[in-house]
Structures are given as C-alpha cells and as structure tokens.
C-alpha cells in the first residue's frame, strides 16, 4: 500500500497538523461546546478539515449539514438522495466523501457548493456502506454487512475514477451476525488501515485486504463505531456505551495500550468523532430514542483528554 496522506478530515491523522492558532482563538473567543442540528436530522458521521467547519450527514434522507464551529450556526448545503449518509471525510481538495449506508453506494460532494462530483454504486442490495478513510492514493469504504472494503483509486492530481475495486477482507477478519466492519482510519505510520468490527469488538490492521487483530491488551471494543487517529493516539467511539476509549498505538498499529476512557453526561449514543484544536466533536445519534420528524439532535464538543 502506498503511503497515505496526512491531511485528512475527522478520523485521520491530518488533524494533528492543526497549529496553535485555533486553540489560541478558542481561548479568546470560546467555541460553543454544544450545537443543535435540524429536528429529525438523525446524524451519524462527522468530518472536520483544517478549518473550523464541521460536516454532518443525515441517516433520515442523506442531507448534508455544514456548521461553523466558531458560532455553532449551520445549514443544509447539499440535499440528500433519500437514502442515508453515514460516515464522512473531507480531503484537502475540498471534496466530501460520503458513505451511503443501505443504499450500497457512495458519493463525492463539493464541500463548498454541495454539488455531487461523482457517484459510485458498490452493491445493489444487502450492503451497508458505513465509513470512509482517505489516503494518499485512494478512498476506502467499509461495509458492515460484508467482508469487503470498497476502494476508489485516485488518478493523477487526485482525479476521481469512473470505477471502484472491491477488496475482500481476509485473514483474522471473519464475518459474524450483526454489524461487522465499521469505523476505519490509518495507522500512525500510514502504511496500513485500521478497521473496528462492531460485532466482535476487535480492531483489525489491514494491508491489501489481509487483516490481523490488533493487540489491545485484552480490551474489547464493544459497540465500536467511529475511529480517530492523531499521531499515535487512537480514539474509538463505543456508541451505546456512551464512551470514547483512548489508546496509544505503536507506529505500525499492531498493538495499543488503553490510556483513558472519555465520558460526558451529554452523550446520547454518539457514533463518530472528529477533532479541531484541543476539542473532540461527536454527534449524538440517539439510537435509543425513537426517531420522528421533530426529534431533537445535537453535536457535543468535549475536551480532548
């Protein structure tokens, strides 16, 4: 696998390159620690680039919401296709990569205009395209229903291709009942991928589709969902546990040691995590609350401990 890019959004290492300026600005003008989403929005994925802007997707209809972290004010800037938007990442070219859940697809959206740049149909039925990571040469999507990654290989200067490749997951990864491959990130050395398997609580290191279980010292990632890697620190959202487990990884991502577990009384089944400055941002999916058109949803900002 080619070396992966360090300038990514949400769940990848590029956020470690944020300078001290945003933190300084936050101390002078504190960013909101909580902001509302539209009623009935049903958030799942969140992405943040190197600017104080967060992007969120709706499980209800696939709408994409853009919010200024400095004010907490936002708007729907891209209408959904009527099928879910799940995991998100934004790249340095201002392109938002969106996993399409039960739609079995993905799309790439201009993060400024909201225009769809390209769409990919991975499967006609039986898939749940859950999360995405952007590397130097490709975007990889997980499928929670199948032992596969979907690869969109970039052309010269990041050009989007017309087709994709399905990469079978082999090795230690074994499909089990329930949700399987979920959150995805890169290892600290950028030479492999990390995939959490929700149904087993295992973390897998993946190279060219071949997986090996990461040694976490006996820790089980029950309800594992979104992943975020910054430097050698791994954050794992455990959604129904209302917890973010924090590990220190070796550079290759073959082993990790638990450092702490972050909880917040405001958590209500958070699913994914992104970072800006010294703060983590998590959308509350509220999976234990029946969704209605008037159900309230929000995003929580909590210190990155």
RORO-212836 format. One record per residue (C-alpha): residue in one letter; x, y, z. Coordinates in steps of 0.2 Angstrom, whole numbers, padded with zeros to 4 digits, always signed. Layout:
N
aXYZ...
***
This chain:
305
x+0000+0000+0000x+0007+0017-0005x+0010+0030+0009x-0006+0038+0015x-0010+0057+0016x-0008+0066+0032x-0021+0079+0028x-0037+0072+0030x-0053+0075+0040x-0062+0068+0055x-0055+0051+0059x-0037+0053+0052x-0020+0059+0056x-0021+0076+0047x-0029+0084+0061x-0013+0083+0071x-0006+0096+0059x-0018+0110+0066x-0007+0124+0073x-0009+0133+0089x-0018+0147+0082x-0036+0139+0083x-0033+0135+0101x-0027+0152+0105x-0043+0159+0096x-0054+0147+0105x-0047+0154+0122x-0050+0172+0116x-0067+0168+0109x-0073+0151+0116x-0081+0140+0103x-0099+0133+0108x-0097+0116+0117x-0114+0110+0110x-0124+0115+0095x-0141+0109+0088x-0145+0101+0072x-0161+0102+0062x-0175+0092+0071x-0177+0075+0064x-0160+0075+0056x-0153+0059+0063x-0134+0062+0062x-0121+0048+0061x-0105+0054+0053x-0095+0070+0056x-0080+0077+0047x-0068+0092+0050x-0054+0098+0040x-0041+0110+0044x-0053+0125+0045x-0066+0127+0059x-0080+0119+0049x-0089+0103+0053x-0099+0092+0040x-0113+0080+0046x-0124+0068+0036x-0142+0063+0040x-0147+0045+0041x-0165+0050+0038x-0163+0056+0020x-0145+0059+0016x-0145+0078+0018x-0128+0086+0022x-0126+0099+0035x-0112+0112+0037x-0108+0121+0053x-0096+0134+0058x-0088+0128+0074x-0084+0146+0080x-0103+0150+0081x-0112+0134+0080x-0123+0140+0066x-0125+0130+0051x-0136+0125+0036x-0141+0110+0025x-0129+0114+0010x-0132+0098+0000x-0149+0089-0002x-0149+0070+0001x-0154+0057-0012x-0167+0050+0000x-0155+0036+0007x-0143+0038+0021x-0127+0047+0023x-0117+0038+0036x-0098+0041+0038x-0089+0056+0030x-0072+0063+0026x-0066+0079+0018x-0050+0080+0009x-0038+0094+0005x-0046+0097-0012x-0062+0102-0003x-0071+0086-0008x-0083+0077+0004x-0083+0058+0003x-0100+0051+0009x-0104+0033+0013x-0121+0028+0008x-0127+0015+0021x-0141+0004+0015x-0140+0012-0002x-0125+0002-0006x-0116+0017-0013x-0105+0032-0010x-0104+0049-0017x-0091+0063-0018x-0098+0081-0015x-0090+0098-0017x-0089+0104+0001x-0092+0122-0004x-0106+0121-0017x-0114+0105-0012x-0114+0098-0030x-0111+0080-0032x-0095+0077-0041x-0096+0058-0043x-0107+0044-0038x-0102+0025-0035x-0114+0010-0034x-0105-0003-0024x-0119-0016-0022x-0137-0017-0027x-0144-0024-0011x-0138-0032+0006x-0124-0019+0009x-0122-0006+0022x-0108+0006+0017x-0103+0013+0034x-0087+0023+0035x-0073+0030+0024x-0055+0035+0025x-0045+0045+0013x-0027+0040+0009x-0014+0047-0002x-0019+0036-0017x-0037+0031-0013x-0053+0032-0003x-0058+0016+0006x-0076+0012+0012x-0081-0001+0025x-0097-0012+0023x-0105-0018+0039x-0114-0032+0030x-0100-0039+0020x-0081-0044+0022x-0075-0031+0010x-0068-0014+0008x-0073-0003-0007x-0058+0006-0015x-0059+0022-0025x-0041+0024-0033x-0037+0042-0037x-0029+0046-0053x-0016+0060-0056x-0018+0075-0045x-0032+0066-0036x-0044+0064-0051x-0059+0053-0047x-0060+0037-0057x-0076+0030-0066x-0075+0014-0057x-0070+0006-0040x-0062-0010-0034x-0070-0022-0021x-0056-0028-0009x-0060-0044+0000x-0056-0044+0019x-0047-0060+0023x-0035-0066+0037x-0042-0063+0055x-0057-0054+0049x-0072-0066+0050x-0090-0061+0046x-0102-0063+0060x-0120-0060+0064x-0124-0041+0066x-0114-0026+0061x-0096-0030+0056x-0083-0018+0048x-0087-0001+0054x-0075+0014+0058x-0059+0015+0048x-0043+0025+0050x-0025+0024+0045x-0011+0018+0056x+0002+0030+0063x+0015+0026+0050x+0002+0027+0036x+0006+0010+0029x-0010+0001+0034x-0028+0003+0038x-0037+0000+0055x-0055-0006+0055x-0066-0009+0070x-0078-0024+0069x-0093-0019+0080x-0100-0037+0081x-0084-0044+0089x-0076-0029+0097x-0060-0032+0088x-0048-0020+0080x-0040-0026+0064x-0025-0020+0055x-0027-0022+0036x-0015-0022+0022x-0021-0026+0004x-0036-0034+0012x-0027-0045+0023x-0031-0042+0042x-0023-0046+0058x-0031-0042+0075x-0023-0028+0084x-0017-0032+0102x-0026-0020+0114x-0020-0029+0130x-0037-0038+0132x-0048-0023+0129x-0064-0027+0119x-0071-0013+0109x-0090-0017+0112x-0101-0006+0101x-0086+0000+0092x-0090+0014+0079x-0080+0029+0073x-0061+0030+0074x-0050+0044+0075x-0031+0043+0074x-0020+0058+0078x-0001+0055+0079x+0000+0038+0089x-0017+0041+0098x-0032+0031+0094x-0049+0037+0099x-0063+0023+0097x-0081+0028+0099x-0091+0015+0108x-0109+0021+0104x-0121+0013+0115x-0109+0013+0130x-0108+0032+0128x-0089+0031+0129x-0073+0036+0119x-0059+0024+0123x-0042+0031+0120x-0026+0021+0116x-0008+0024+0112x-0003+0014+0097x+0014+0008+0091x+0019+0016+0074x+0014+0001+0064x-0003+0000+0073x+0000-0018+0078x-0003-0015+0096x-0011-0002+0108x-0012+0002+0126x-0028+0009+0134x-0024+0027+0141x-0041+0033+0147x-0060+0032+0143x-0069+0048+0140x-0087+0050+0145x-0098+0065+0146x-0116+0066+0154x-0122+0075+0137x-0118+0059+0127x-0133+0051+0120x-0127+0037+0109x-0113+0046+0100x-0107+0037+0084x-0092+0046+0076x-0078+0058+0082x-0068+0072+0074x-0056+0085+0081x-0052+0103+0080x-0039+0111+0091x-0040+0103+0108x-0058+0098+0107x-0067+0082+0101x-0084+0084+0092x-0097+0070+0092x-0114+0069+0085x-0127+0061+0096x-0136+0048+0085x-0149+0044+0100x-0152+0027+0094x-0162+0023+0109x-0174+0036+0106x-0187+0033+0093x-0184+0044+0078x-0198+0056+0072x-0198+0072+0062x-0197+0083+0077x-0184+0073+0087x-0170+0084+0093x-0152+0081+0089x-0136+0089+0093x-0117+0089+0092x-0106+0089+0108x-0089+0097+0110x-0079+0089+0124x-0060+0092+0129x-0048+0080+0120x-0041+0072+0136
***
